[in-house]
Amino acid sequence: MTAIFDTHAHYDDEAFDRDREELLCSLPKQGIARVVNVGASLDSCKRTIELMDRYDYIYGAIGIHPSDTAELTEAGVEWLRQQCGHEKCVAVGEIGLDYYWDEPERKIQKNWFVRQLDLARQVKKPVIIHSREAAKDTADILTAEHAGEIGGVIHCYSYTKESAKVYLDMDFYFGIGGVLTFKNAKKLKEAVEYIPLDHIVLETDCPYLAPEPNRGKRNSSLNLPYVVSALAELKGLDEEEVRRVTWDNALKLYRMEA
Ligand code: NI
């Protein structure tokens, strides 16, 4: 059976303080062969670096989440640039727009989104995009910045099938996780039916968004087989094919060797 690649996790979160070491050590034995831990604030980027230094199957993404951009400065971007030089940093992220929380003000979010896209271009790494209730501005900015040349993934994809076309045209990947197993995820299921499997990667966004039957509990990469099942059923494929294709997609997205 092909192993699973969790392309988006937050194992630096305090939700894992109790048993982080034990849980992370158990992942490879349970078929989770690679994880990208994603930074969201300057602090979580530091913790991400500690994790990738400690576990050989953990890689990292360095970037500031839109909700944390109020703390960002030019000196901060310079620090991010230096961390992107780490041999296990595979992406800039997560970056983007969040109009659900709508903090800090949109102008500030947009400014640092564009600035970090520019950083990704300079350091030649793909981007991990966080976009919540900001479909139009995200698509407009990515188009204006020619993000197709940068490459990346729309993490926790939550928009329509119609919006998916814009990102497919840029050759972006789509991060799909626990939400796919939710009964009320009709819009997402329609989008995932439309998106070709060769543009889908698996992600947890843990500790958040645990799939059924563990919805509401702390999430971890160990729940990804439930997402594989849901994806296989929706696409009418066997689970092994979903594992194999999404593994290859993750390597292509993050430009990693097998
Ligand atoms: Ni995340």
Residues whose N, C-alpha, C, O or C-beta is under 5 A from the ligand:
A	BS01	NI	D205
